[in-house]
Structure formats: C-alpha cells, structure tokens
Amino acid sequence: MKPGEFEAIVGGYHGDPFSILGPHEDQDGWIVRALLPQASSAALRLPDDSREPMSKVHAGGLFEVRLAQDPGRYRIEAELQRGGSEQIEDPYRFPTLLSDFDIYLHAEGTNYEAWRSMGAHLAEVDGVKGCRFAVWAPNAEMVSIAGNFNQWDRHRHPMRRRNGGIWELFIPGIGQGEIYKYFVRSHIFGVSELKCDPYGFASEVPPKQASIVWELDQYQWQDGRWLEERAKTNWLDRPMSCYEVHLESWMKTPEGEPLTYRELAARLVPYVKRLGFTHLELMPVMEHPFAGSWGYQLVGYFAPTARFGSPDDFRYFVDQCHQNGIGIIVDWVPAHFPRDAHGLARFDGTACYEHEDPRLGEHKDWGTLIFNFGRNEVRNFLISNAQFWLKEYHIDGLRVDAVASMLYLDYSREAGEWIPNKYGGNENLEAIDFIRKFNEEAHKVPGAVTIAEESTSFAGVSHPVYAGGLGFTMKWNMGWMHDMLSYFKADPVFRKFNHHQITFSMLYAFTENFLLPISHDEVVHGKASLIGKMPGDDWQRFANVRAFLGYMYGHPGKKLLFMGCELGQYEEWNWQGQVRWDLLQYPSHQGLQDYVRELNYLYSAEASLHEVDAHWKGFEWIDFHDIDSSVISFVRRAKNPGDFLVFVCNFTPLVRQPYNVGVPEPGVYQEILNSDWEQFGGSGVHNPGLLRSTPGEIQGRHHFISLALPPLGVGVYRRVSE
C-alpha cells in the first residue's frame, strides 16, 4: 500500500476507494476495510454468524480486520459514537454494475436511453436491496454520494471510477424518496461542489436543491388507446390548436398558491377540452431553481418540477390529458443552461457540459452557458433527455426553444466575440449535426412531433434530414406573427398603407411546415397583452382581436394561443399572478372566450382548415387588391378540392354593403361563422339565411355572392348546395 492512502480515503480525495475499502485478498489471506467515521468500534458478522472484531487503523474512522478465508456475504456491526448500534451492508463488497457496453456507448455518444444506466436506480444485488448510482465526471479526482442516509458526510461513500469518467456505487438500504447529491472533487486544487444528479428523476421543492431517488416504473398508465391512435396519426394533416400554459400562473388557489398537477388535471384539462383546443403546450416543466426564468433555465433535465407535486403526479396529469383526447407538447431547452453551482456548470471543476472558451460557451444576453454539442457525452445526455420525456412521460411533442441561438456561432455577438467554424462561416456545425440526430431519434417514437422556435430564414428547418433539412416536424412562423401584430397595432385608417403585412406571409407559407404562434413572449416586457396591442375604444379592441384570430385560424398553419388571450386579459402576463378569470363576468370577455371556442370547433371539424397546411393546393386568394378598403378574401381547401370554405376579412370599422366576393363554384352559400355575431360581443352585422351565387365576372371568378361585411370582422362561408 502506498504511503498516505489511508489519509486520502479519510480525507476524501482517494480516486480509487475500491482498492482500499471492502474485501481484498493478499498473500496472507483476506483483509476487509471500512470507512466508518460514525462508529466507535466495529466488527464483521460473517455468513456463519461468527463475529470478527475490526481494528481502528486511522483516527478518521477507518477500520480493518484480517481473515484467513474469503469473508463472503458479510455485514458490519458498528457501535455508534452517539450511542446505539447499527448493522451495515458494506457497499464496497459489491461488484461493478454498469456493463462495459453501457460505458462504451456512453463514451461513443450513442446510448440514447442513457437514463436507464445513469442516475439513481433502485436495484437488488446479491439478494440485497438498495440503490445504484452512476454519474459522469471525467475530470474529477473523487466523487462521493452524500445524503440524509450518511448525515451528508462527503467522505463516507466515495464512488468507483470506470472508463470514460463514469463513477458508480451501489448503496444498500437506500429506497424510494431518499435525498442525495454528488460531492465532486476536482483535480484542480480547492474546487469541490455538492452537485445535483444530472440524471436525477426527482428533486426537492425549490429553493431546496437535492435530487431524490425515484422509481420510474411504479405508475400505471391508462392512455394506451391514445398512444395507439397517435402512432397512426400524421399531425401535418390533422388539427393542432395549442393552448400554451405556464402552470404556475394559470390559476391559483384562494390562498394564492399554484395548483398541483392533480388539481390541474381536474381544472385545466376540462377547460382546454371545453374550449376545443387539441393540445396543451407547457412552458418547461423540468426542474429549475429560479421561477422567474419561467422554466427556461434548467437544472433537473430529467425531473418534473416538484413545485406542483411528484413525478407520478405529473404522469397522472399527462394521463388525464390523453384520456380526454388532448395532446401534450413540452418546451425543451437544449440550447443553454444556468450557472447555478449545484447544476451542470463546471460539473467536475472543468467545462464538462459547456465550452471552456466563453466565445463558444456563454450566452451573455441570458447569463447562461452553451452546451458543447461536439462532445459525445453531451449529445448523449441531451438526446437521451428528449427520448426520456417522450417515452417515460408519454409526451407527444417537444417544442425546442431558442433554435436560432444554436444554429449560429455569432448569435447576439459582436465581431471578435465568436469563433468561426472550420470553413470560416458562422454556422454552428456541431449544433446542426446534433439537431438532426435529435430529430431522427425523436421521430422513431411513434406519433411524436418536434417543433422549432426558430426566428431566422435558415433553410429547411422542417424538411427531412435525408433531404438536407434539420428534421423538425414544424417550425414557428415568427415572420407571420410579427407582421400581423404590427399590422393590427396600427389605427385602421392607416392599415391600407400596411396592406402587404397581412399578405406577405403567403409568399413563403409553404416553404416550411408552419405553426402560427401567439406565445408568452408576445405578451410580456412592455409588449402589451393581445387585446392591449389593439387600437381604438373597448369595442374596437375586442373586434380587432376577434378579426385577428379569425384570420389566424383561416391562414394555413397550425395554431398556438397563450393563456389569457382567449378571454381578452388587459394586463401583460405576470408569472407571479394568474389569468384574470374574474373578467369572465363581463359579456365582452365571455363573448371572446366563446368565439375562441367556436373557432377551435370549426377548425377541428372542417378538413379544409387543417388537411392541407403546407401546400398551395390548400389555399388560394380570391382577392387581396382591395387595399383602400383593407379587405381580403381567400379559399381554404381540403384534400378533396370540392371541400372548401370562403373567408372574407374586413380590417376597418366600416360596414361594407353590398360587397361582392367571387366564389370558386356556383351554388348556395351559408355564413357558418362571423366574428361580429352578437353572442361574441359584436354589433350583429351578418348575412342570415342562404346566399345564392350570381353569375358574373369578378376577381377572376365566374360567380359571386353579395355580402354585408361586418366592421372589423371576419366571415366564413360554406357552399351548402349546388
């Protein structure tokens, strides 16, 4: 034995504890050593029930005993310094648990279900129940496990180092709910931290930070029928109307507390179903230390936030959504992570998950760190995390946050603050490769979708990887959103000068599979709520919102609406508050909510509004030249071209009557939805009864119908007979 090894074990800086602790055979027989700083004395209890006293060989609590033969399945009896005694199964008598193949795949970056081997897992080894731990810390000098079970002693349970920098240890007696952290001591002198488990499946309620041992397989799912149907579904030709929710601020209890996952299942799920949304999109539910980040600065990538309940409570929430026909999309953040000391930042004292060079590894705008997408183990971590939510929590889709920041090395950087790629360009080639591989793996989960929040003109975001694209199912149409909001902010008298803003999106509408978002980002930080953006008096504001949403639901692309927009909340979103449910006592707010419900019902019921969203066959202009009147009209078609709807939009407060609109086919038409109907809070200008088309050349059509166009209104018309 080398000099000082006992000191290293007791002092917590020995890199190979299994070479000292546990049973060892030498030329004189066997020797067993145990680190028991809590014990005043100790003895070995052998399988034949004989007892062999141990000697204290270091004042720090290192004991040993020499035996003539293999001690077998021994236990340790310890007399405690505080009084009493305990029997201990020695963690250092158990063999390695991770296979060499697991370790090889981890180092190669191809173990896309790494959570099954990494992290904390309840297990039974050699007839003994306990928990096996595994963590990656390649540059650590020593890693140990601390928790209530060892009085948070950072030295008592040092781990075994395996190839590739993985550390593992099986600790007998640890069960469900045990709180723990890793103590990581770096080769760099003086650098040591208590870290959360990067693969931890549960966490303490913030501001507490520890990970919690959690059994993943105990929840009994009841959503088999949903998953079976989802596997056969192509969401590109199905209705997808998403209600975006920040769980903490959707609704509070009378005491001002957020709802739990189970309370949300009882209240949010019926609400979303009643309003006709097809999907819930949740702002990040992964554990995050600072609620003011809205969940976008993650520490526990594999743990649903404990703010609202346990992991199984969250499973129950997802299960209830599926049983009620509602899909779940979760915001996922692979672009960056916070600097919190207990998280991923400099995990082993070095830039382990991030880049060492701040020109590659820091987001100055957000104060966060950027993942090193070129490192195998980091890609392994992130792709496994995506698979984890899709498989373990039955999530239906991942909306990937801040994709533009991943694609470009110079994102939000000045000259000299970034490093070009090997070809001299600004594309982050490693991130692009990662994104493509992530999408390939995610789409192996039957029916799963991926959605990019990508704000640039990067080509092929939603094109298949095999065709040179990034492989996302869909992309947020940020251009449409900015143009539309800019258009509607203007006083209607000036809209004719900005007419191109409501038509420009059709020049690129079919270059990607788009989703039209009105998200949380558009109703905070002084941007005003959706209704707060609208000009005019209170009546005009509501009419503008209804017209805006009517055009949005007629425009090609899937839909997303942030909570509160559906009832005309005046205030900006406040993550510390809740949706202004009290406003529903007023007819105008209740009418807007009713209108959103009818839009969702129409959108889901009419194939022409969702079957052909990414091709010109699903859309055709009737007329967009009436600039002075700020009126547009268009047709939406289903896969069956004879199944169509006519939309007519009047974006000024003037009633236009009669107004002739060309129609694709002659026949009898009927107004099936009008944003100005009185039940929605409108003025009641509408077109009752049947509308028979008239022969005549207008707007390139051979027949037309004469309408009364409501002020700031959108009307939808269906041909009901020939």
ABEGO torsion letter per residue (X at the ends): XBBGAAAAAAAGABABAAAABEBBBBAAEBBBBBBBAABABBBBBBAAGBBBBBBBABAAGBBBBBBABBAEBBBBBBBBAAEEBBBBBBAAABBBABBAAAAAAAAAGABAAAAAABEBBBBBBGGBBBBBBBBBBAABABBBBBBAAAGGBAAABBBBBBBGGBBBBBBBGBBBGBBBBBBBBBABBGBBBBBBBAABABBBBOABABBBBBBAAABBBAAAAAAAAAAABBAAABBBBBBBBBAAAABBBAAGBBBBAAAAAAAAAAAAAAAGBABBBBBBABBBABAAAGGABBABAABBBAAAEBAAAAAAAAAAAAAAGBBBBBBBBAABBBABAABABGAAGBBAABBABAAAABBAAAGBBBBBAABAAAAAAAAAAAAAAAAAAGBABBBBBGAAAAABAABGBBBGABBBBAAGBABBAAAAAAAAAAAAAAAABBGBBBBBBBABABBGAABBAAAGBAGBABBBBAAAAAAAAAAAABBAAAAAAAAAAAAAAAAAAAABBBBBBBBAAAABGGAEBAAAABBEBAAAAAAAAAAAAAAAAABBEBBBBBBGAAAGBABBBBAABBBBAAAAABAAAAAAAAAAAAAAAAAAABAAAAABAABAAABBBABAABAAAGBBBBBBBBABAABBBBBBBBABABBBOBBBBBBABBEBBBBABBAABAAAGBAGBBBBEBBBBBBEBBGGBABBBBBBBBBGBBBBBBBABX
